[in-house]
Amino acid sequence: MKRQTKQIVVVTIVLAAVLLTGCVDQGSEMSADEIASMMEAKQAEIKDFSATMVMTSSFGGEDMTMRATMVTKPPDKTRSEFIEPAELAGTVMVINGSTMWTYDPAKNQVTKMELPDAEDAPFEMDYTQIVKGILDENDISYKGTENVGGRSTYVIEATPKDEAHRKFISKTRVWVDRENWMLLGTEMYDADGNPMVKVEYRDITFNTGIPDSEFIFEAPVGAEVVEESFEDRMPETMTLDEARANLTFDLRTPSYLPEGYELDDHAMVTGGERKVVSLKYTNGDERLYLSEWISDDTEQSGMIRGEPEIVSINGTDGEITSVFGMNTLRWSADGIDYSLSGGLEKDELVNVAESMT
């Protein structure tokens, strides 16, 4: 989660940098190194930040809203608390330096995880390479300025240059604060140009002197506290035989695949005691992903996936949903949960699932 949040922020800062150096002033060009330096300088001016994050999404004809309050104090302190939906209300996540705490009210459980030092973190990113990648992969256009939450923003649009990528996300529009390049909003659109996911930051404040005490976590009375290893959360690359030797359940693979699909020569295994194994099948630029893990009745796997279509898999009910142009089939059998995702049609996903042995 920390890595994904940082990547989103970096992407929007890059878009703002491209706007200022490539769209507004056509006579000025900057290298990726110069843009990266400007990005880091602007971010260094933000001492603290608070807002209410509101994410609205529309998948499979179902609209959903997720709302959370958040306070952040760079470089390593943040606190988020979910307000809605009801399934997440009361969930709290606090990062305070090297420790991350997560409270799940549904389980009345607190998870404590020690994070690696910044210089050792596997998710530290090369700003320059990110800048180059975004410039290479997207067409950037300036759409003017708009007021967001009482602040003036640049409106920027990124369209994937590769037509194959546009069948998932045709374009992304972002709103970036004109003063400090902070992300204030982003919206993604599907292949037909319809909005899919919009994230807004409301009631925004900057540099108000948020005290460190905001990031001290105290477990609720009676809550169970468990500790997890960060290393166990990181995926490990293994051969298929090595993956089978590290799992406490039998790994199943399909005997049927659509023409042209082949299994990659490795598996990804994540998790501590409750491991998840993921396999990838490729056919040129097409991908098919298969994941397997021991069932957990307390999991809320269907919470934000939209209204599923029920299908039969060898007499067992499965659920198919479509998100970002990708179909996902999920089902359970003999105490194991399965997830199969890709650009295949729904009937073909069922055919693959029914061939699992």
PEHU-V409125 format. One line per field, one symbol per residue. ss: DSSP state (h for helix, s for strand, l for the rest). phi: phi as a letter, one per 30 degrees, with the letter a starting at -180 (. if undefined). A space follows every 50 residues. Layout:
ss = ???
phi = ???
This chain:
ss = lhhhhhhhhhhhhhhhhhhhhhhllllllllhhhhhhhhhhhhhllllss sssssssssllsssssssssssslllsssssssslllllllsssssllss ssssllllsssssslllhhhllllllhhhhhhhhhhhsssssssssssll ssssssssssllllhhhlllssssssslllllssssssslllllssssss sssssslllllhhhhllllllllsssssshhhhllssslhhhhhhhllll lllslllllllsslllsssslllllssssssssllsssssssssllllll llllllllsssssllssssssssllssssssssllssssssslllhhhhh hhhhlsl
phi = .dddddddddeddeddddedcbcdcddbbbdeddddddedddddddcaab accbccbbbhiccbbbbadbbbbecbbabbbdcbdedcejdbbbcbicbc cbccddchbcccbdcddedcddcdcdedddedddddcbccbccjbbcbhi bdbdcbbcceddeddddcbdabcbcbeddbiddcaabcbddciddcbbcb cchdbbhcidddddcccbdeeiddcbcbcddddddcdbdddddddcccbd dcbddcbeejdbdddbbccbjddcdbcbcbcbbiddbbcbbbaddbdddc dcdbciddcdbcbhicdbbcbbbhicdbcbabahiccbbbbldddedddd ddddcdb
